[in-house]
Amino acid sequence: MCISCKKPNIMRVVAKCGDLYCGDHAKGESSYVPSGLGIGGGDYIDFKLCLNCGQIQDKFPKEPTVESEEE
């Protein structure tokens, strides 16, 4: 059940990135997925997304994280 719109249409997104994750917050550098953003950490992107309203299923706002998680 979505924490925002209360609809049951939730999709889990999981992806293995290795060392090739890149995001705007990472200043274009490839690195590990930063933990603390609500999208996973280490080698994996892992989150649940509501297909009705687009809300990632986690508590927000998150504190900005610029450090990479190393394994």
C-alpha positions in Angstrom: 0.0 0.0 0.0 1.4 3.4 -1.0 2.4 5.6 1.9 1.3 8.7 -0.1 -1.8 7.9 -2.1 -2.8 4.6 -0.3 -3.1 2.6 -3.6 -1.8 -0.9 -3.8 0.0 -0.5 -7.2 3.7 -0.9 -5.9 6.6 -2.0 -8.0 10.0 -3.0 -6.5 13.1 -1.8 -8.5 16.3 -3.7 -8.0 19.5 -3.3 -10.1 23.1 -4.3 -9.6 25.4 -1.4 -10.6 28.9 -2.6 -9.7 31.2 0.5 -9.8 29.2 2.2 -12.5 26.6 4.2 -10.6 26.4 7.9 -11.5 24.0 10.5 -10.2 23.8 14.3 -10.2 24.8 14.4 -6.6 27.9 12.3 -7.4 29.2 15.1 -9.7 29.4 12.8 -12.7 31.8 10.4 -11.0 31.2 6.6 -11.2 31.1 5.1 -7.7 29.1 2.9 -5.4 25.4 3.7 -4.8 25.4 6.1 -1.8 23.4 4.8 1.2 21.1 7.2 2.9 19.2 8.4 -0.2 16.4 5.9 0.0 17.4 4.2 -3.3 19.7 1.4 -2.1 23.5 1.3 -1.3 26.7 -0.3 -2.3 26.4 -2.2 -5.6 22.5 -2.2 -5.6 19.7 0.2 -6.4 16.8 -1.1 -4.5 13.5 0.7 -3.8 9.8 0.4 -4.1 7.8 2.8 -6.3 4.1 3.6 -6.5 2.9 3.3 -10.1 0.0 5.6 -9.4 1.6 8.7 -7.9 5.4 8.1 -8.4 6.3 8.2 -4.7 9.3 6.2 -3.6 8.2 4.2 -0.6 10.5 5.6 2.2 10.5 8.4 4.7 11.4 11.8 3.2 13.1 14.3 3.2 16.5 12.7 3.4 19.7 14.5 4.4 22.0 15.1 1.4 24.7 12.4 1.1 27.8 12.9 -1.0 29.9 10.1 0.4 30.0 6.8 -1.5 29.6 3.5 0.4 32.6 1.3 -0.3 32.5 -2.5 0.1 
